[in-house]
């Protein structure tokens, strides 16, 4: 049996959030008779908490930000108070880049096998391979004692393939390393059209290490704005290891940065013939006194290939920064 919340109740809920109350003739939701209305700290859609016999029901808004806030502030305390939540279920995620899923799994076959305690799962998303350690324990401290030895083993076997934990992305790792070493970077991008610089700029504090970049889609821009010799493009084409190297060196000189990063390739649907199929990628990182190139062939849609190209460039810079630190 459902009924509308009283007008007085609605006014009280909005007063608690210091927000204007809606007009009286507008009711957003109905709830079961005998249920408790859960305030929404981030929106107007209410939640529901009610008991039915031995069962407890909790309903929250579907918008993730509102649902998570309501769970933390309203539902979780009620679960604990009712004695319905005992112990913790923790997921520790390690993110890697540089090898495929099957290659990573080969290195960790004894950990990812069925029945291993704790459970270690492996997932792939946009070129990033993640290892998820699932632990159930009495509390977080006990859970940590279980996952730490497994994490240590994974890191020992995978080395610098591991770039972050939980929600960390490659750009987070790169900006952190640049900031720690007080270094700067500039980008010259063709196929990714600024995506590498964009991802770096997503990280708070990136302004201290990202100087800028140039989108050099057309060969003329590569020559006139970044300084790639015309003879290099004529001899090796605009999508080549040689062009990528000159771009990385040229952008570093132009912006007077510690590092220059470049990306060239074919994101599709067209490519450069049999020599350069769709997904062909050349990345280069330049620093004072040297440079290093990377080549790979990415599968996927145009958007997927561009994303993986950008990740490849970020990872190349990350590996160089780690190498200098050793």
Buried (B, 14 or more C-beta within 10 A) or exposed (E): EEEEBEEEEBEBBBEEBEEEBEEEEEEEBEBBEEBBBBBBEBBBBBBBBBEEEEEBEBBBBEBEEBBEBBBEBBBEEBBEEEEEEEEBEBEBBBBBBBBEEEEBBEBBEEBBEEEEEBBBEBEEEEBBBBBBBBBBBEEEEBBBEBBEEBBEBBBEEBEBBBBBEEEBBBBBBBBBBBBEEEBBBBBBBBBBBBBBBBBBBEBEEBEEBBBBBBBBBEBEBBBEBBBBBEEBBEEBBBBBBBBBBBBBBBBBBBBEBBBBBBBBBBBBEEBBEEEBEBBBBBBBBBBEEEBBBBBBEBEBEBEBBBBBBBBBBBBBBBBBBBEEEE
